[in-house]
Amino acid sequence: MASFVIEGGHPLQGAIRPTGNKNAALPMLAASLLTEEPVTLHNLPRIGDVETMLRILSGLGVEVQDQGSTVTLCAREVCAAEPDPRLFAQIRGSLTLMGPLLARFGYFQVDTAAGGDDIGRRRIDTHLQVLTALGGSLRHNGKFELRAPGRLRGSDLLLDEASVTATENGIMAAALAQGTTVLRNAASEPHVQDLCRMLSMMGCPIDGIGSNVLTVHGCSQLHGADAYISPDFIEVGSYIGLGAITPGELRILGVVPEHLRMMEMVFADRLGVRMRLEEDLAAPPSERFTLVIDAEQQLRVRPDFGGAVPKIDDAPWPAFPPDLMSIAVVTATQARGTVVIHEKMYESRLFFVDKLIAMGAQIILCDPHRAVVVGPSRLTGQQVFSPDIRAGMALVLAALAAEGVTTIGNVQQIDRGYQEIDRKLRALGARIERIE
């Protein structure tokens, strides 16, 4: 098991570039199963979850031509609709195989649950609601099995929750269904939009991209495509927190401004982070915008009207992303004032705050969903353990802001979502070493 050993208290400055969006990459890789023609993905993040998905696809018979951040996949010779259960159980994104396999081959089977972060119960009922409404039938007798006797049929349905992966499964299944499918209360995150644009390039018209009502016009077959994965806005948010709580100016390259609006409301308006957007009109579109986090921040919680204690909470897009709640907690520990953190979506995500408390943070965990953070706190290095991707990255931020040395165990969790994060941070001046 690998660990990070981090000596905190050193200025970080320079430029850092986010990789492609993990939560877009996984369903876009799965979408390669919808066609016999080659599909090429650019800006693919080479992180643990992506490597696992590539191994799953290879095991199904997908030909993979690997060129680093560009990968070409061809599912012409797919020979199975049963993913490797050991690999399937390692990542939550493996669920996005259900829709494409059912739509193209009429069959999907696995004898284990999907994996992912241990942040509380993560139901799959919405996936089943969508896929059965399109014509699939479910059997669960020791193995999880979906079947479709013929081509799936379009439907007009209301999702019982705005689940990202269920929306993605619905879009991919509907792409090969007969007729038109309307998905209401659909998720609309940037990664869902990336997948929709990819399927449009493959020949499936989709209306309402970016909204919570998606209309998918099913096709009898799809062709290949050449698609680009947008930068990971969760990684961008992590770097905003990093720049806010460490000395030195941080420049985040290649950001997408429309992905940052709610982050700016939370980090800038509520926690006092000074940041600005720079535009280079001469640069290509993917390089045009840089987000600058000013040096020597003076973080201060901004009270609500009348002096009331403010709240930071999460909700489906375009609200504040749940994957950034851990980063917001750490940033709040370094801001003067009191703020309530309300994590609505996962009942175990805030349990990592005991590690911050051990480092000196003033946090009251009220219940599994709410915490009160009082800052600023002087953090000191400790020996801690990474419970999930986002909490692990939050602990890296806390260690870089702390006095002394922090050892973070189980960093394979962090590697699942952040590509070569230790190398990137060393380039900014961080004193971080990976110990195997």
Beta strands, then each sheet from edge to edge (+ up, - down):
strand 1: 3-7
strand 2: 14-16
strand 3: 39-42
strand 4: 63-67
strand 5: 70-74
strand 6: 107-110
strand 7: 137-140
strand 8: 144-147
strand 9: 156-158
strand 10: 180-184
strand 11: 206-207
strand 12: 213-217
strand 13: 225-228
strand 14: 250-253
strand 15: 275-279
strand 16: 289-293
strand 17: 311-313
strand 18: 337-342
strand 19: 362-367
strand 20: 370-375
strand 21: 383-385
strand 22: 405-409
strand 23: 431-435
sheet 1: 21+ 22+ 1- 23+
sheet 2: 2+ 14+ 16- 15+
sheet 3: 4+ 5- 3+ 13+
sheet 4: 6+ 8- 7+
sheet 5: 9+ 10+ 12- 11+
sheet 6: 17+ 18+ 20- 19+
end
